[in-house]
Amino acid sequence: MRQTLLLVAVLSVGCRDGVAPHSNLVDIRGTWAAPSTVAGSGLVLNITQGDSVVAGTGVYAIEAGPSGTLQVSGVYAWPRLTLSLHYDTGRRETYAAILLDSRLMSGALIDSVGHRYDVAFGRE
């Protein structure tokens, strides 16, 4: 009985959302979108994952501005994610984020001159 209670206690403390802490078990493959409060604007990433290596593509739209595609590359180690975004215009940004759970990441986009924009992405 004591062993069963110990096992239950360890499992309940060690897991959150079905994912062991400090592991690379959260699969981040899929489509992630940043909510936009401006009509006609948006940023959507389609991410693939091979262990800690992340890659993908995306699309962006700027209200009354350009829209287009981008390439994504980066590294992931639970809970940290760092992405390099390479836009078709030549613009480059870094996204440094923390995965809050399997459906939400929160971080900052940092452009080449150091401007920082807080952005959260939700899994679609």
CNS distance restraints for C-alpha pairs under 8 A (distance, minus, plus):
assign (resid   1 and name CA) (resid   5 and name CA) 6.35 0.50 0.50
assign (resid   2 and name CA) (resid   6 and name CA) 6.21 0.50 0.50
assign (resid   3 and name CA) (resid   7 and name CA) 6.18 0.50 0.50
assign (resid   4 and name CA) (resid   8 and name CA) 6.22 0.50 0.50
assign (resid   5 and name CA) (resid   9 and name CA) 6.08 0.50 0.50
assign (resid   6 and name CA) (resid  10 and name CA) 6.14 0.50 0.50
assign (resid   7 and name CA) (resid  11 and name CA) 6.15 0.50 0.50
assign (resid   8 and name CA) (resid  12 and name CA) 6.06 0.50 0.50
assign (resid   9 and name CA) (resid  13 and name CA) 6.16 0.50 0.50
assign (resid  10 and name CA) (resid  14 and name CA) 5.83 0.50 0.50
assign (resid  11 and name CA) (resid  15 and name CA) 6.13 0.50 0.50
assign (resid  12 and name CA) (resid  16 and name CA) 7.91 0.50 0.50
assign (resid  14 and name CA) (resid  20 and name CA) 6.06 0.50 0.50
assign (resid  14 and name CA) (resid  21 and name CA) 6.44 0.50 0.50
assign (resid  15 and name CA) (resid  19 and name CA) 5.43 0.50 0.50
assign (resid  15 and name CA) (resid  20 and name CA) 4.78 0.50 0.50
assign (resid  15 and name CA) (resid  21 and name CA) 6.30 0.50 0.50
assign (resid  16 and name CA) (resid  20 and name CA) 6.79 0.50 0.50
assign (resid  16 and name CA) (resid  21 and name CA) 7.40 0.50 0.50
assign (resid  17 and name CA) (resid 101 and name CA) 7.20 0.50 0.50
assign (resid  17 and name CA) (resid 102 and name CA) 7.85 0.50 0.50
assign (resid  19 and name CA) (resid  23 and name CA) 7.73 0.50 0.50
assign (resid  19 and name CA) (resid  25 and name CA) 6.49 0.50 0.50
assign (resid  19 and name CA) (resid  26 and name CA) 6.77 0.50 0.50
assign (resid  20 and name CA) (resid  25 and name CA) 7.29 0.50 0.50
assign (resid  22 and name CA) (resid  78 and name CA) 5.89 0.50 0.50
assign (resid  22 and name CA) (resid  79 and name CA) 7.16 0.50 0.50
assign (resid  23 and name CA) (resid  77 and name CA) 7.53 0.50 0.50
assign (resid  23 and name CA) (resid  78 and name CA) 5.69 0.50 0.50
assign (resid  24 and name CA) (resid  51 and name CA) 7.47 0.50 0.50
assign (resid  24 and name CA) (resid  52 and name CA) 7.68 0.50 0.50
assign (resid  24 and name CA) (resid  76 and name CA) 7.96 0.50 0.50
assign (resid  24 and name CA) (resid  77 and name CA) 5.78 0.50 0.50
assign (resid  24 and name CA) (resid  78 and name CA) 5.03 0.50 0.50
assign (resid  24 and name CA) (resid  79 and name CA) 7.87 0.50 0.50
assign (resid  25 and name CA) (resid  78 and name CA) 7.66 0.50 0.50
assign (resid  26 and name CA) (resid  78 and name CA) 7.38 0.50 0.50
assign (resid  26 and name CA) (resid 102 and name CA) 6.14 0.50 0.50
assign (resid  27 and name CA) (resid  49 and name CA) 7.56 0.50 0.50
assign (resid  27 and name CA) (resid 102 and name CA) 7.38 0.50 0.50
assign (resid  28 and name CA) (resid  47 and name CA) 7.04 0.50 0.50
assign (resid  28 and name CA) (resid  48 and name CA) 7.42 0.50 0.50
assign (resid  28 and name CA) (resid  49 and name CA) 6.79 0.50 0.50
assign (resid  28 and name CA) (resid 102 and name CA) 7.19 0.50 0.50
assign (resid  29 and name CA) (resid  46 and name CA) 7.51 0.50 0.50
assign (resid  29 and name CA) (resid  47 and name CA) 5.02 0.50 0.50
assign (resid  29 and name CA) (resid  48 and name CA) 4.70 0.50 0.50
assign (resid  29 and name CA) (resid  49 and name CA) 5.63 0.50 0.50
assign (resid  30 and name CA) (resid  46 and name CA) 5.53 0.50 0.50
assign (resid  30 and name CA) (resid  47 and name CA) 5.24 0.50 0.50
assign (resid  30 and name CA) (resid  48 and name CA) 6.65 0.50 0.50
assign (resid  30 and name CA) (resid 123 and name CA) 7.25 0.50 0.50
assign (resid  30 and name CA) (resid 124 and name CA) 7.76 0.50 0.50
assign (resid  31 and name CA) (resid  44 and name CA) 6.97 0.50 0.50
assign (resid  31 and name CA) (resid  45 and name CA) 5.67 0.50 0.50
assign (resid  31 and name CA) (resid  46 and name CA) 4.45 0.50 0.50
assign (resid  31 and name CA) (resid  47 and name CA) 6.30 0.50 0.50
assign (resid  31 and name CA) (resid 123 and name CA) 5.85 0.50 0.50
assign (resid  31 and name CA) (resid 124 and name CA) 5.58 0.50 0.50
assign (resid  32 and name CA) (resid  44 and name CA) 5.73 0.50 0.50
assign (resid  32 and name CA) (resid  45 and name CA) 5.17 0.50 0.50
assign (resid  32 and name CA) (resid  46 and name CA) 6.41 0.50 0.50
assign (resid  32 and name CA) (resid  47 and name CA) 7.64 0.50 0.50
assign (resid  32 and name CA) (resid 121 and name CA) 5.70 0.50 0.50
assign (resid  32 and name CA) (resid 122 and name CA) 5.33 0.50 0.50
assign (resid  32 and name CA) (resid 123 and name CA) 4.38 0.50 0.50
assign (resid  32 and name CA) (resid 124 and name CA) 5.70 0.50 0.50
assign (resid  33 and name CA) (resid  42 and name CA) 7.70 0.50 0.50
assign (resid  33 and name CA) (resid  43 and name CA) 5.97 0.50 0.50
assign (resid  33 and name CA) (resid  44 and name CA) 4.36 0.50 0.50
assign (resid  33 and name CA) (resid  45 and name CA) 6.31 0.50 0.50
assign (resid  33 and name CA) (resid 121 and name CA) 5.12 0.50 0.50
assign (resid  33 and name CA) (resid 122 and name CA) 5.46 0.50 0.50
assign (resid  33 and name CA) (resid 123 and name CA) 6.46 0.50 0.50
assign (resid  33 and name CA) (resid 124 and name CA) 6.71 0.50 0.50
assign (resid  34 and name CA) (resid  42 and name CA) 6.63 0.50 0.50
assign (resid  34 and name CA) (resid  43 and name CA) 5.58 0.50 0.50
assign (resid  34 and name CA) (resid  44 and name CA) 6.42 0.50 0.50
assign (resid  34 and name CA) (resid 119 and name CA) 6.74 0.50 0.50
assign (resid  34 and name CA) (resid 120 and name CA) 5.81 0.50 0.50
assign (resid  34 and name CA) (resid 121 and name CA) 4.40 0.50 0.50
assign (resid  34 and name CA) (resid 122 and name CA) 6.44 0.50 0.50
assign (resid  35 and name CA) (resid  42 and name CA) 6.96 0.50 0.50
assign (resid  35 and name CA) (resid  43 and name CA) 7.89 0.50 0.50
assign (resid  35 and name CA) (resid 120 and name CA) 7.52 0.50 0.50
assign (resid  35 and name CA) (resid 121 and name CA) 7.08 0.50 0.50
assign (resid  35 and name CA) (resid 122 and name CA) 7.84 0.50 0.50
assign (resid  36 and name CA) (resid  41 and name CA) 6.21 0.50 0.50
assign (resid  36 and name CA) (resid  42 and name CA) 5.73 0.50 0.50
assign (resid  37 and name CA) (resid  41 and name CA) 7.94 0.50 0.50
assign (resid  38 and name CA) (resid  63 and name CA) 7.02 0.50 0.50
assign (resid  39 and name CA) (resid  63 and name CA) 6.60 0.50 0.50
assign (resid  40 and name CA) (resid  61 and name CA) 6.59 0.50 0.50
assign (resid  40 and name CA) (resid  62 and name CA) 6.51 0.50 0.50
assign (resid  40 and name CA) (resid  63 and name CA) 4.78 0.50 0.50
assign (resid  40 and name CA) (resid  64 and name CA) 7.71 0.50 0.50
assign (resid  41 and name CA) (resid  60 and name CA) 7.30 0.50 0.50
assign (resid  41 and name CA) (resid  61 and name CA) 4.73 0.50 0.50
assign (resid  41 and name CA) (resid  62 and name CA) 4.54 0.50 0.50
assign (resid  41 and name CA) (resid  63 and name CA) 4.95 0.50 0.50
assign (resid  42 and name CA) (resid  59 and name CA) 7.97 0.50 0.50
assign (resid  42 and name CA) (resid  60 and name CA) 5.46 0.50 0.50
assign (resid  42 and name CA) (resid  61 and name CA) 5.13 0.50 0.50
assign (resid  42 and name CA) (resid  62 and name CA) 6.76 0.50 0.50
assign (resid  43 and name CA) (resid  58 and name CA) 7.33 0.50 0.50
assign (resid  43 and name CA) (resid  59 and name CA) 5.95 0.50 0.50
assign (resid  43 and name CA) (resid  60 and name CA) 4.46 0.50 0.50
assign (resid  43 and name CA) (resid  61 and name CA) 6.63 0.50 0.50
assign (resid  44 and name CA) (resid  58 and name CA) 5.44 0.50 0.50
assign (resid  44 and name CA) (resid  59 and name CA) 5.45 0.50 0.50
assign (resid  44 and name CA) (resid  60 and name CA) 6.45 0.50 0.50
assign (resid  45 and name CA) (resid  56 and name CA) 7.19 0.50 0.50
assign (resid  45 and name CA) (resid  57 and name CA) 5.99 0.50 0.50
assign (resid  45 and name CA) (resid  58 and name CA) 4.26 0.50 0.50
assign (resid  45 and name CA) (resid  59 and name CA) 6.74 0.50 0.50
assign (resid  45 and name CA) (resid  72 and name CA) 7.79 0.50 0.50
assign (resid  46 and name CA) (resid  56 and name CA) 5.49 0.50 0.50
assign (resid  46 and name CA) (resid  57 and name CA) 5.35 0.50 0.50
assign (resid  46 and name CA) (resid  58 and name CA) 5.68 0.50 0.50
assign (resid  47 and name CA) (resid  54 and name CA) 6.81 0.50 0.50
assign (resid  47 and name CA) (resid  55 and name CA) 5.83 0.50 0.50
assign (resid  47 and name CA) (resid  56 and name CA) 4.57 0.50 0.50
assign (resid  47 and name CA) (resid  57 and name CA) 6.80 0.50 0.50
assign (resid  47 and name CA) (resid  72 and name CA) 7.60 0.50 0.50
assign (resid  48 and name CA) (resid  54 and name CA) 5.83 0.50 0.50
assign (resid  48 and name CA) (resid  55 and name CA) 5.34 0.50 0.50
assign (resid  48 and name CA) (resid  56 and name CA) 5.58 0.50 0.50
assign (resid  49 and name CA) (resid  53 and name CA) 5.86 0.50 0.50
assign (resid  49 and name CA) (resid  54 and name CA) 4.63 0.50 0.50
assign (resid  49 and name CA) (resid  55 and name CA) 6.47 0.50 0.50
assign (resid  50 and name CA) (resid  54 and name CA) 6.42 0.50 0.50
assign (resid  51 and name CA) (resid  76 and name CA) 7.82 0.50 0.50
assign (resid  52 and name CA) (resid  75 and name CA) 5.42 0.50 0.50
assign (resid  52 and name CA) (resid  76 and name CA) 4.70 0.50 0.50
assign (resid  52 and name CA) (resid  77 and name CA) 5.95 0.50 0.50
assign (resid  53 and name CA) (resid  73 and name CA) 7.78 0.50 0.50
assign (resid  53 and name CA) (resid  74 and name CA) 6.15 0.50 0.50
assign (resid  53 and name CA) (resid  75 and name CA) 4.89 0.50 0.50
assign (resid  53 and name CA) (resid  76 and name CA) 6.36 0.50 0.50
assign (resid  54 and name CA) (resid  72 and name CA) 7.69 0.50 0.50
assign (resid  54 and name CA) (resid  73 and name CA) 5.54 0.50 0.50
assign (resid  54 and name CA) (resid  74 and name CA) 4.92 0.50 0.50
assign (resid  54 and name CA) (resid  75 and name CA) 5.48 0.50 0.50
assign (resid  54 and name CA) (resid  76 and name CA) 6.71 0.50 0.50
assign (resid  54 and name CA) (resid  83 and name CA) 7.78 0.50 0.50
assign (resid  55 and name CA) (resid  71 and name CA) 7.73 0.50 0.50
assign (resid  55 and name CA) (resid  72 and name CA) 5.16 0.50 0.50
assign (resid  55 and name CA) (resid  73 and name CA) 4.25 0.50 0.50
assign (resid  55 and name CA) (resid  74 and name CA) 6.30 0.50 0.50
assign (resid  56 and name CA) (resid  71 and name CA) 6.04 0.50 0.50
assign (resid  56 and name CA) (resid  72 and name CA) 4.77 0.50 0.50
assign (resid  56 and name CA) (resid  73 and name CA) 6.51 0.50 0.50
assign (resid  57 and name CA) (resid  69 and name CA) 7.26 0.50 0.50
assign (resid  57 and name CA) (resid  70 and name CA) 5.66 0.50 0.50
assign (resid  57 and name CA) (resid  71 and name CA) 4.52 0.50 0.50
assign (resid  57 and name CA) (resid  72 and name CA) 5.38 0.50 0.50
assign (resid  58 and name CA) (resid  69 and name CA) 5.58 0.50 0.50
assign (resid  58 and name CA) (resid  70 and name CA) 5.03 0.50 0.50
assign (resid  58 and name CA) (resid  71 and name CA) 6.30 0.50 0.50
assign (resid  58 and name CA) (resid  72 and name CA) 7.20 0.50 0.50
assign (resid  59 and name CA) (resid  67 and name CA) 7.44 0.50 0.50
assign (resid  59 and name CA) (resid  68 and name CA) 5.65 0.50 0.50
assign (resid  59 and name CA) (resid  69 and name CA) 4.36 0.50 0.50
assign (resid  59 and name CA) (resid  70 and name CA) 6.00 0.50 0.50
assign (resid  60 and name CA) (resid  67 and name CA) 5.40 0.50 0.50
assign (resid  60 and name CA) (resid  68 and name CA) 5.56 0.50 0.50
assign (resid  60 and name CA) (resid  69 and name CA) 6.22 0.50 0.50
assign (resid  60 and name CA) (resid  70 and name CA) 7.61 0.50 0.50
assign (resid  61 and name CA) (resid  65 and name CA) 7.32 0.50 0.50
assign (resid  61 and name CA) (resid  66 and name CA) 6.19 0.50 0.50
assign (resid  61 and name CA) (resid  67 and name CA) 4.07 0.50 0.50
assign (resid  61 and name CA) (resid  68 and name CA) 6.62 0.50 0.50
assign (resid  62 and name CA) (resid  66 and name CA) 5.65 0.50 0.50
assign (resid  62 and name CA) (resid  67 and name CA) 6.01 0.50 0.50
assign (resid  68 and name CA) (resid  87 and name CA) 7.67 0.50 0.50
assign (resid  68 and name CA) (resid  88 and name CA) 6.59 0.50 0.50
assign (resid  69 and name CA) (resid  87 and name CA) 6.18 0.50 0.50
assign (resid  69 and name CA) (resid  88 and name CA) 5.75 0.50 0.50
assign (resid  70 and name CA) (resid  85 and name CA) 6.48 0.50 0.50
assign (resid  70 and name CA) (resid  86 and name CA) 5.33 0.50 0.50
assign (resid  70 and name CA) (resid  87 and name CA) 4.19 0.50 0.50
assign (resid  70 and name CA) (resid  88 and name CA) 5.65 0.50 0.50
assign (resid  71 and name CA) (resid  85 and name CA) 5.84 0.50 0.50
assign (resid  71 and name CA) (resid  86 and name CA) 5.10 0.50 0.50
assign (resid  71 and name CA) (resid  87 and name CA) 6.51 0.50 0.50
assign (resid  72 and name CA) (resid  83 and name CA) 6.50 0.50 0.50
assign (resid  72 and name CA) (resid  84 and name CA) 5.75 0.50 0.50
assign (resid  72 and name CA) (resid  85 and name CA) 4.93 0.50 0.50
assign (resid  72 and name CA) (resid  86 and name CA) 6.52 0.50 0.50
assign (resid  73 and name CA) (resid  83 and name CA) 5.58 0.50 0.50
assign (resid  73 and name CA) (resid  84 and name CA) 5.30 0.50 0.50
assign (resid  73 and name CA) (resid  85 and name CA) 6.88 0.50 0.50
assign (resid  74 and name CA) (resid  81 and name CA) 7.48 0.50 0.50
assign (resid  74 and name CA) (resid  82 and name CA) 5.49 0.50 0.50
assign (resid  74 and name CA) (resid  83 and name CA) 4.25 0.50 0.50
assign (resid  74 and name CA) (resid  84 and name CA) 5.84 0.50 0.50
assign (resid  75 and name CA) (resid  81 and name CA) 6.01 0.50 0.50
assign (resid  75 and name CA) (resid  82 and name CA) 5.52 0.50 0.50
assign (resid  75 and name CA) (resid  83 and name CA) 6.66 0.50 0.50
assign (resid  76 and name CA) (resid  80 and name CA) 5.91 0.50 0.50
assign (resid  76 and name CA) (resid  81 and name CA) 4.52 0.50 0.50
assign (resid  76 and name CA) (resid  82 and name CA) 6.50 0.50 0.50
assign (resid  77 and name CA) (resid  81 and name CA) 6.52 0.50 0.50
assign (resid  78 and name CA) (resid  99 and name CA) 7.29 0.50 0.50
assign (resid  79 and name CA) (resid  98 and name CA) 5.36 0.50 0.50
assign (resid  79 and name CA) (resid  99 and name CA) 5.08 0.50 0.50
assign (resid  79 and name CA) (resid 100 and name CA) 7.41 0.50 0.50
assign (resid  80 and name CA) (resid  96 and name CA) 7.57 0.50 0.50
assign (resid  80 and name CA) (resid  97 and name CA) 5.90 0.50 0.50
assign (resid  80 and name CA) (resid  98 and name CA) 4.71 0.50 0.50
assign (resid  80 and name CA) (resid  99 and name CA) 6.40 0.50 0.50
assign (resid  81 and name CA) (resid  95 and name CA) 7.88 0.50 0.50
assign (resid  81 and name CA) (resid  96 and name CA) 5.97 0.50 0.50
assign (resid  81 and name CA) (resid  97 and name CA) 5.16 0.50 0.50
assign (resid  81 and name CA) (resid  98 and name CA) 6.09 0.50 0.50
assign (resid  81 and name CA) (resid  99 and name CA) 7.25 0.50 0.50
assign (resid  82 and name CA) (resid  94 and name CA) 7.08 0.50 0.50
assign (resid  82 and name CA) (resid  95 and name CA) 5.64 0.50 0.50
assign (resid  82 and name CA) (resid  96 and name CA) 4.57 0.50 0.50
assign (resid  82 and name CA) (resid  97 and name CA) 6.31 0.50 0.50
assign (resid  83 and name CA) (resid  94 and name CA) 5.64 0.50 0.50
assign (resid  83 and name CA) (resid  95 and name CA) 4.98 0.50 0.50
assign (resid  83 and name CA) (resid  96 and name CA) 6.53 0.50 0.50
assign (resid  84 and name CA) (resid  92 and name CA) 7.15 0.50 0.50
assign (resid  84 and name CA) (resid  93 and name CA) 5.96 0.50 0.50
assign (resid  84 and name CA) (resid  94 and name CA) 4.67 0.50 0.50
assign (resid  84 and name CA) (resid  95 and name CA) 6.42 0.50 0.50
assign (resid  85 and name CA) (resid  92 and name CA) 5.61 0.50 0.50
assign (resid  85 and name CA) (resid  93 and name CA) 5.14 0.50 0.50
assign (resid  85 and name CA) (resid  94 and name CA) 6.07 0.50 0.50
assign (resid  85 and name CA) (resid  95 and name CA) 7.45 0.50 0.50
assign (resid  86 and name CA) (resid  90 and name CA) 6.65 0.50 0.50
assign (resid  86 and name CA) (resid  91 and name CA) 6.18 0.50 0.50
assign (resid  86 and name CA) (resid  92 and name CA) 4.80 0.50 0.50
assign (resid  86 and name CA) (resid  93 and name CA) 6.82 0.50 0.50
assign (resid  87 and name CA) (resid  91 and name CA) 5.23 0.50 0.50
assign (resid  87 and name CA) (resid  92 and name CA) 6.21 0.50 0.50
assign (resid  91 and name CA) (resid 112 and name CA) 7.93 0.50 0.50
assign (resid  92 and name CA) (resid 111 and name CA) 6.39 0.50 0.50
assign (resid  92 and name CA) (resid 112 and name CA) 6.39 0.50 0.50
assign (resid  93 and name CA) (resid 109 and name CA) 6.29 0.50 0.50
assign (resid  93 and name CA) (resid 110 and name CA) 5.47 0.50 0.50
assign (resid  93 and name CA) (resid 111 and name CA) 4.48 0.50 0.50
assign (resid  93 and name CA) (resid 112 and name CA) 6.31 0.50 0.50
assign (resid  94 and name CA) (resid 108 and name CA) 7.97 0.50 0.50
assign (resid  94 and name CA) (resid 109 and name CA) 5.56 0.50 0.50
assign (resid  94 and name CA) (resid 110 and name CA) 5.18 0.50 0.50
assign (resid  94 and name CA) (resid 111 and name CA) 6.54 0.50 0.50
assign (resid  95 and name CA) (resid 107 and name CA) 6.76 0.50 0.50
assign (resid  95 and name CA) (resid 108 and name CA) 5.56 0.50 0.50
assign (resid  95 and name CA) (resid 109 and name CA) 4.46 0.50 0.50
assign (resid  95 and name CA) (resid 110 and name CA) 6.38 0.50 0.50
assign (resid  96 and name CA) (resid 107 and name CA) 5.42 0.50 0.50
assign (resid  96 and name CA) (resid 108 and name CA) 5.59 0.50 0.50
assign (resid  96 and name CA) (resid 109 and name CA) 6.76 0.50 0.50
assign (resid  97 and name CA) (resid 105 and name CA) 6.25 0.50 0.50
assign (resid  97 and name CA) (resid 106 and name CA) 5.25 0.50 0.50
assign (resid  97 and name CA) (resid 107 and name CA) 3.86 0.50 0.50
assign (resid  97 and name CA) (resid 108 and name CA) 6.48 0.50 0.50
assign (resid  98 and name CA) (resid 105 and name CA) 5.60 0.50 0.50
assign (resid  98 and name CA) (resid 106 and name CA) 5.57 0.50 0.50
assign (resid  98 and name CA) (resid 107 and name CA) 6.21 0.50 0.50
assign (resid  99 and name CA) (resid 104 and name CA) 6.09 0.50 0.50
assign (resid  99 and name CA) (resid 105 and name CA) 4.23 0.50 0.50
assign (resid  99 and name CA) (resid 106 and name CA) 6.52 0.50 0.50
assign (resid 100 and name CA) (resid 104 and name CA) 5.58 0.50 0.50
assign (resid 100 and name CA) (resid 105 and name CA) 5.46 0.50 0.50
assign (resid 100 and name CA) (resid 106 and name CA) 7.08 0.50 0.50
assign (resid 101 and name CA) (resid 105 and name CA) 7.18 0.50 0.50
assign (resid 102 and name CA) (resid 123 and name CA) 7.97 0.50 0.50
assign (resid 103 and name CA) (resid 122 and name CA) 5.64 0.50 0.50
assign (resid 103 and name CA) (resid 123 and name CA) 4.91 0.50 0.50
assign (resid 104 and name CA) (resid 120 and name CA) 7.14 0.50 0.50
assign (resid 104 and name CA) (resid 121 and name CA) 5.89 0.50 0.50
assign (resid 104 and name CA) (resid 122 and name CA) 4.70 0.50 0.50
assign (resid 104 and name CA) (resid 123 and name CA) 6.38 0.50 0.50
assign (resid 105 and name CA) (resid 120 and name CA) 5.60 0.50 0.50
assign (resid 105 and name CA) (resid 121 and name CA) 5.35 0.50 0.50
assign (resid 105 and name CA) (resid 122 and name CA) 6.61 0.50 0.50
assign (resid 106 and name CA) (resid 118 and name CA) 7.73 0.50 0.50
assign (resid 106 and name CA) (resid 119 and name CA) 6.13 0.50 0.50
assign (resid 106 and name CA) (resid 120 and name CA) 4.19 0.50 0.50
assign (resid 106 and name CA) (resid 121 and name CA) 6.43 0.50 0.50
assign (resid 107 and name CA) (resid 118 and name CA) 5.83 0.50 0.50
assign (resid 107 and name CA) (resid 119 and name CA) 5.58 0.50 0.50
assign (resid 107 and name CA) (resid 120 and name CA) 6.10 0.50 0.50
assign (resid 108 and name CA) (resid 116 and name CA) 6.17 0.50 0.50
assign (resid 108 and name CA) (resid 117 and name CA) 5.32 0.50 0.50
assign (resid 108 and name CA) (resid 118 and name CA) 4.30 0.50 0.50
assign (resid 108 and name CA) (resid 119 and name CA) 5.43 0.50 0.50
assign (resid 108 and name CA) (resid 120 and name CA) 7.95 0.50 0.50
assign (resid 109 and name CA) (resid 116 and name CA) 5.68 0.50 0.50
assign (resid 109 and name CA) (resid 117 and name CA) 5.08 0.50 0.50
assign (resid 109 and name CA) (resid 118 and name CA) 6.35 0.50 0.50
assign (resid 109 and name CA) (resid 119 and name CA) 6.66 0.50 0.50
assign (resid 110 and name CA) (resid 114 and name CA) 5.71 0.50 0.50
assign (resid 110 and name CA) (resid 115 and name CA) 5.52 0.50 0.50
assign (resid 110 and name CA) (resid 116 and name CA) 4.59 0.50 0.50
assign (resid 110 and name CA) (resid 117 and name CA) 6.47 0.50 0.50
assign (resid 111 and name CA) (resid 115 and name CA) 5.47 0.50 0.50
assign (resid 111 and name CA) (resid 116 and name CA) 6.82 0.50 0.50
